Amino acid sequence: MGTWQDKIKDKIKAIDIIKGLKNRQSKGDIYLVGGSIRELCLSSMPKDYDFALTHSADIEIFEELMGINSFVLGKKPIQTHRIVKGSINIDLTVIEKDLHDDLKRRDFSINAIAYDIKRDTLIDPTEGLKDIKERLIRYVRRENLIDDPLRMLKAIRHFATLKGFVIHEELILAISELKDLIDNVAKERIKYELDQIIVSSRAFDALKIMEQTGLIFEIFPELYELRIMDIEKGFRLETLGHTIDGFRYLHHYASLYNLDQKATLNVGYALLFHDTGKAHTFSYDDNRNLVHFFYHEKFSEDIAMAIMERLHFSTNDIRTIRSLIRNHMRIFLISNQKPTERAIRRVVFKMDNLTPLLVLLTVCDMYGSSGGEDNESTEMVLATCREVMNTFEKLQEEPLPRLVTGYDLIYLGYKEGPSIGNCLSEIQERQISGEILTRDEALKYARERLKMHKESHG
């Protein structure tokens, strides 16, 4: 019976591209390096492969094996040749010095392992295999974090996505001390790591580490304003605290509502930003001994917009997240007493296909505030959420018929322009709420609306 390392080598040699390389004559040495070995150790089949070559001519071997040319990433002196075929990505880097030097410049010990294809040996100068067994994320050298500060966030992403792994205390300390260097990293690279953290099942724990080290405040200084307000006002229910606590429930309830990863990601960002406006809207009613955050939704939306532009979110994601933040109080506001069917339908009309996302945001916000405990208030909100989802699903199965069109409104005397769209939206809203049921009622509403408009404009 072979050792654990023998089993890892057997897994590596079973990969098609490794089989192909063993049957080719290379001019230099070829090593499989990095995360693909880690994935194989963890019984996962990687889709991304990194190879270190000592001779550039051997790039052609990979191109012949894959039947496709490579393309160049990066700038000299360090360039990577990438081959993409289907779901497989292969990165090829020519190393100028010895392999051990290359491995010691990598981020974490678990990614600093190599397999020598010619000699059928594993090379592990930083004891990465031991750390994989112990589920430990440990830096190779502290200066490697300085060379590429994104590695601080990548460590937390590994923590969030690698089951059972923990971050070494020295790495935690280094992140705390070097966190300001994250400002030197391209925003797109930061967002890529954040995306994976937020949709992971350990999003809450990962964000707590980001809070503990202060890294989250370097990326989102707007959240630090909430931290300061919580401290200065002595809130029992912390604004930032309940926001991060909400991530305890994101993954579970996203699965419950059958939301895909993209929808979950947008809800996650909406949850992270939804109360940022409270730092700018705090007021205190001395007579009633109450704290208010009037119109904080609008302030939060504007702050989130600035953050998302800074991190280069897509236009569609910005639109979705803004809508969720703008409407994040809507279900709470109709849950104080049993909501009417009309109120439920209005929520669905307003949110349309974003309805399940708003429900998820509401549940995470609610349980973040209640500490995960159920009480009379949470039961009322959950009941409303169920009614909203039931109504949404019924309307998905049996969409309401279109009662009038833009051409009908033009025939009535409407001029082409925004007024037609506004009128159609109002009719649809009233149709959903049950105020308008027939075509004749819709046309009557349109005539009365047009008459009022003409009277008000002389």
C-alpha positions in Angstrom: 0.0 0.0 0.0 1.5 3.3 -1.1 2.1 6.4 0.9 -0.1 9.5 0.7 2.5 11.1 -1.6 2.4 8.1 -3.9 -1.4 8.4 -4.2 -1.1 12.0 -5.1 1.5 11.2 -7.8 -0.9 8.5 -9.1 -3.7 11.1 -9.3 -1.4 13.5 -11.2 -0.2 10.9 -13.7 -3.9 10.0 -14.4 -4.5 13.4 -15.9 -4.7 13.3 -19.7 -2.3 16.2 -20.3 0.3 14.7 -17.9 0.0 11.4 -19.8 0.6 13.3 -23.0 3.6 15.1 -21.7 5.2 11.9 -20.5 5.1 10.6 -24.1 6.9 13.7 -25.5 10.5 14.6 -25.5 11.0 18.1 -23.9 14.1 20.3 -24.3 13.9 21.3 -20.6 12.2 20.3 -17.4 8.5 20.7 -17.0 6.8 21.0 -13.6 3.2 21.0 -12.6 2.9 23.6 -9.9 0.5 25.5 -7.7 -3.2 25.1 -6.9 -3.9 22.1 -9.1 -1.8 19.9 -6.9 -3.6 21.2 -3.9 -6.9 20.4 -5.5 -5.8 16.9 -6.3 -4.7 16.4 -2.7 -8.2 17.5 -1.6 -9.8 15.0 -4.0 -11.0 17.7 -6.4 -10.4 17.6 -10.2 -8.8 20.9 -11.2 -9.8 22.9 -14.3 -6.8 25.3 -14.0 -3.3 24.0 -14.4 0.0 25.9 -13.9 3.2 24.6 -15.4 6.7 25.9 -14.9 9.1 25.4 -17.8 12.9 25.7 -18.0 12.9 26.0 -21.8 10.5 28.2 -23.8 10.5 25.9 -26.8 8.5 23.4 -24.7 5.5 25.7 -25.0 4.9 24.2 -28.4 4.5 20.7 -26.8 1.4 22.0 -24.9 0.0 23.7 -28.1 0.4 20.4 -30.0 -1.2 18.4 -27.2 -4.2 20.8 -26.8 -4.5 21.5 -30.6 -4.6 25.2 -30.0 -2.2 28.1 -29.8 -1.3 29.9 -26.6 -1.6 33.7 -26.0 0.5 35.9 -23.8 -0.5 37.4 -20.5 1.5 40.0 -18.6 4.6 42.0 -19.6 8.2 41.2 -19.7 10.3 40.1 -17.9 7.6 37.8 -16.4 5.2 36.5 -19.0 2.7 33.7 -18.9 1.4 31.8 -22.0 -2.2 30.7 -21.6 -4.1 28.0 -23.4 -7.8 27.8 -23.1 -9.8 24.9 -24.4 -13.3 24.3 -23.2 -13.4 24.6 -19.4 -9.6 23.9 -19.1 -7.1 26.7 -18.6 -3.4 26.0 -18.8 -0.8 28.6 -17.8 2.8 28.2 -18.8 5.6 30.2 -17.3 9.3 30.0 -18.2 11.4 30.2 -15.0 14.8 31.8 -15.2 16.2 30.6 -11.9 15.8 27.2 -10.2 12.4 25.8 -9.3 12.9 26.2 -5.5 13.4 29.9 -6.0 10.1 30.1 -8.0 8.2 28.1 -5.3 9.5 30.3 -2.5 8.1 33.4 -4.3 4.6 32.0 -4.3 1.8 33.1 -1.9 1.1 30.1 0.4 2.8 26.9 1.2 -0.3 24.9 0.0 0.3 26.4 -3.5 4.1 26.1 -3.4 4.3 22.4 -4.4 5.6 21.0 -7.7 5.6 17.7 -9.6 8.6 17.0 -11.7 7.2 15.2 -14.8 10.5 13.7 -16.0 11.6 12.4 -12.6 8.1 11.5 -11.2 8.9 13.4 -7.9 7.0 15.8 -5.7 9.0 18.9 -4.7 7.8 20.6 -1.5 10.4 23.0 0.0 7.9 24.8 2.2 6.0 21.8 3.7 2.9 22.6 1.8 1.7 18.9 1.8 1.9 18.9 5.6 -0.2 22.1 5.7 -2.8 20.6 3.3 -3.1 17.6 5.7 -3.5 20.0 8.6 -5.9 22.3 6.7 -3.6 25.3 7.3 -3.2 28.5 5.1 0.4 29.8 5.8 2.4 32.3 3.9 5.7 31.2 2.3 7.4 34.5 3.2 6.0 37.7 4.7 7.6 39.8 1.9 5.6 37.8 -0.7 2.5 39.6 0.6 4.2 42.9 0.0 5.2 41.9 -3.5 1.5 41.3 -4.2 -0.9 42.6 -1.5 -3.9 40.9 -3.1 -2.5 37.8 -1.5 -4.0 39.0 1.8 -7.5 38.9 0.4 -6.7 35.6 -1.4 -5.8 34.0 1.9 -9.3 34.9 3.2 -10.8 33.6 -0.1 -9.0 30.3 0.4 -10.3 30.2 4.0 -13.9 30.8 2.7 -13.8 28.2 -0.1 -11.5 25.4 1.2 -13.5 23.3 3.6 -12.1 23.2 7.1 -9.0 25.3 6.5 -7.8 27.9 8.9 -5.4 30.8 8.5 -2.1 30.7 10.4 -1.9 33.3 13.2 1.2 34.9 11.7 -0.6 35.4 8.4 -3.5 37.0 10.3 -1.1 39.4 12.0 0.6 40.2 8.7 -2.7 41.1 7.1 -3.5 43.4 10.1 -0.1 45.1 9.7 0.0 45.3 5.9 -3.7 45.9 5.1 -3.2 49.4 3.7 -1.2 47.9 0.8 -4.4 46.6 -0.6 -5.0 50.1 -2.0 -2.2 49.5 -4.5 -4.1 46.5 -6.1 -6.2 46.8 -9.2 -9.9 47.0 -8.3 -10.9 44.3 -10.7 -8.6 41.8 -8.9 -10.1 42.8 -5.5 -13.6 42.3 -6.7 -12.8 38.9 -8.1 -11.7 37.7 -4.7 -14.6 39.4 -2.9 -17.1 37.7 -5.3 -15.9 34.3 -4.3 -15.9 35.1 -0.6 -19.5 36.4 -0.6 -21.0 33.4 -2.4 -19.1 30.9 -0.2 -20.7 29.0 2.6 -18.3 30.6 5.0 -18.9 34.2 4.0 -19.8 35.3 7.5 -16.6 33.8 9.0 -14.5 35.3 6.2 -16.0 38.8 6.6 -15.3 38.6 10.4 -11.7 37.9 9.7 -11.7 40.9 7.3 -13.2 43.0 10.1 -10.8 41.7 12.7 -7.8 42.5 10.6 -9.2 45.8 9.4 -8.9 44.7 5.7 -12.6 45.3 5.1 -12.2 48.9 6.1 -9.4 49.5 3.7 -11.5 48.2 0.8 -14.7 49.8 2.1 -14.0 52.9 4.2 -17.7 53.6 4.1 -18.2 50.6 6.5 -15.7 52.1 9.0 -18.1 55.1 9.3 -20.7 52.6 10.6 -18.2 51.1 13.0 -17.4 54.6 14.4 -21.1 55.4 14.7 -21.8 52.2 16.5 -19.0 52.9 19.0 -19.9 56.6 19.6 -23.7 56.0 20.0 -23.2 52.8 22.0 -25.8 50.9 20.0 -26.8 47.6 21.5 -27.8 46.4 18.0 -24.7 47.4 16.0 -25.3 48.7 12.5 -22.2 47.1 11.1 -22.5 44.1 13.4 -26.0 43.1 12.2 -24.9 43.7 8.6 -22.1 41.1 8.9 -24.2 38.8 11.0 -26.7 38.7 8.1 -24.2 36.7 6.1 -24.7 33.8 8.5 -28.0 33.2 6.6 -27.2 34.1 3.1 -26.0 30.8 1.7 -28.7 28.7 3.5 -31.6 30.8 2.4 -30.3 31.3 -1.1 -30.4 27.6 -1.5 -33.9 27.5 0.0 -35.2 30.1 -2.5 -33.3 28.3 -5.4 -31.3 31.4 -6.2 -28.3 30.9 -8.4 -24.8 32.1 -7.6 -25.2 35.4 -9.5 -28.4 36.3 -7.7 -26.8 35.4 -4.4 -23.8 37.5 -5.1 -26.0 40.6 -5.8 -28.0 40.0 -2.6 -24.7 39.7 -0.7 -23.4 43.0 -1.9 -26.8 44.7 -1.3 -26.6 43.3 2.3 -23.1 44.6 2.8 -24.1 48.1 1.6 -27.7 48.4 2.6 -27.3 50.4 5.8 -24.2 52.5 4.8 -26.5 55.6 4.7 -27.3 55.3 8.4 -24.0 57.0 9.3 -25.3 60.1 7.6 -28.9 60.1 8.7 -28.8 59.5 12.5 -31.2 61.5 14.5 -32.6 61.2 18.0 -36.1 62.0 19.2 -35.7 63.1 22.9 -39.4 63.2 23.5 -40.0 59.6 22.4 -36.5 58.3 23.2 -36.2 56.9 19.7 -33.4 56.7 17.2 -34.3 57.5 13.5 -32.5 57.0 10.2 -34.9 58.9 8.0 -34.4 58.2 4.2 -31.3 56.1 4.9 -32.2 53.9 1.9 -31.6 56.7 -0.5 -28.3 57.7 1.1 -27.3 54.0 1.2 -28.1 53.6 -2.5 -26.0 56.7 -3.4 -23.0 55.4 -1.3 -23.3 51.9 -2.8 -23.3 53.5 -6.3 -20.0 55.2 -5.6 -18.5 52.0 -4.2 -19.6 49.9 -7.1 -18.3 52.4 -9.6 -15.0 52.4 -7.8 -14.8 48.6 -7.9 -16.0 48.5 -11.5 -19.2 46.5 -11.1 -21.1 45.8 -14.3 -24.0 48.1 -15.3 -26.6 45.3 -14.8 -25.2 44.4 -11.3 -25.3 48.0 -10.3 -28.9 48.4 -11.4 -29.9 45.2 -9.5 -28.1 46.1 -6.2 -29.3 49.7 -6.2 -32.9 48.5 -6.6 -32.5 46.0 -3.7 -31.0 48.7 -1.4 -33.6 51.3 -2.4 -36.4 48.8 -1.5 -34.9 46.9 1.4 -37.4 48.2 3.9 -40.4 47.5 1.7 -41.3 44.1 3.1 -40.6 45.2 6.7 -42.9 48.2 6.3 -45.9 46.0 5.4 -45.3 43.4 8.0 -46.3 45.4 11.1 -49.8 44.0 10.7 -51.2 41.4 8.3 -50.6 42.9 4.9 -53.4 43.2 2.3 -53.3 41.2 -0.9 -53.0 44.6 -2.7 -49.9 45.5 -0.6 -48.3 42.1 -1.4 -49.0 42.4 -5.1 -47.5 45.9 -5.2 -44.2 44.6 -3.8 -44.2 42.0 -6.5 -45.0 44.5 -9.2 -42.3 46.9 -8.0 -39.6 44.2 -7.8 -40.7 41.9 -10.7 -38.0 39.3 -11.2 -36.0 40.7 -8.3 -38.7 39.6 -5.9 -36.9 36.5 -4.6 -33.7 38.5 -4.2 -35.5 41.1 -2.1 -37.0 38.3 0.0 -33.6 36.8 0.6 -32.2 40.3 1.6 -35.0 40.8 4.0 -34.5 37.5 5.7 -30.7 38.1 6.1 -31.3 41.6 7.4 -34.0 40.4 9.8 -32.0 37.5 11.3 -28.9 39.6 11.4 -30.8 42.0 13.6 -32.5 39.3 15.8 -29.3 37.3 16.3 -30.9 34.4 14.4 -33.6 34.2 17.1 -37.3 33.9 16.1 -39.8 36.2 17.8 -43.2 37.7 17.1 -41.6 40.3 14.8 -39.6 37.8 12.8 -42.6 35.5 12.4 -44.6 38.4 10.9 -41.9 39.2 8.5 -41.4 35.6 7.5 -45.2 35.2 6.9 -45.1 38.3 4.6 -42.1 36.8 2.8 -44.0 33.6 2.2 -47.0 35.5 0.8 -44.8 37.6 -1.4 -43.1 34.5 -2.8 -46.4 32.7 -3.3 -47.8 35.7 -5.2 -44.6 36.0 -7.3 -44.7 32.3 -8.2 -48.4 32.4 -9.2 -47.7 35.4 -11.4 -44.8 33.6 -13.0 -47.0 30.6 -13.8 -49.9 32.6 -15.0 -48.8 36.1 -16.1 -51.5 38.7 -16.2 -52.8 39.6 -19.7 -51.8 42.9 -21.2 -54.9 45.0 -21.2 -53.8 47.9 -23.3 -50.8 48.8 -25.5 -48.9 52.0 -26.3 -50.8 52.1 -29.6 -54.1 52.2 -27.7 -52.9 55.2 -25.7 -51.8 57.0 -28.8 -55.2 56.4 -30.3 -56.7 58.0 -27.2 -54.6 61.1 -27.7 -51.4 60.4 -25.9 -48.3 61.8 -27.4 -45.3 59.6 -28.0 -42.9 59.8 -25.1 -42.4 59.0 -21.4 -46.1 59.6 -20.6 -47.1 56.4 -22.4 -44.7 54.2 -20.5 -45.7 55.8 -17.2 -49.4 55.2 -17.9 -48.8 51.6 -18.9 -46.8 51.0 -15.7 -49.6 52.6 -13.6 -52.2 50.4 -15.3 -50.1 47.3 -14.7 -49.6 48.1 -11.1 -53.3 48.6 -10.6 -54.0 45.4 -12.5 -51.6 43.5 -10.2 -53.2 45.0 -7.1 -56.7 44.1 -8.4 -57.9 47.7 -8.9 -58.1 47.2 -12.7 -59.4 43.9 -14.0 -60.7 44.5 -17.6 -59.6 46.3 -20.8 -62.5 48.7 -20.5 -61.4 49.7 -16.9 -57.8 50.2 -18.2 -58.9 52.4 -21.0 -61.2 54.4 -18.7 -58.2 54.9 -16.3 -56.1 56.1 -19.3 -58.7 58.6 -20.5 -59.2 60.1 -17.0 -55.4 60.3 -16.6 -55.1 62.1 -19.9 -57.9 64.5 -19.0 -56.3 65.4 -15.7 -53.0 66.0 -17.5 -54.6 68.4 -20.0 -56.5 70.2 -17.3 -53.4 70.7 -15.2 -51.4 72.0 -18.2 -54.1 74.4 -19.4 
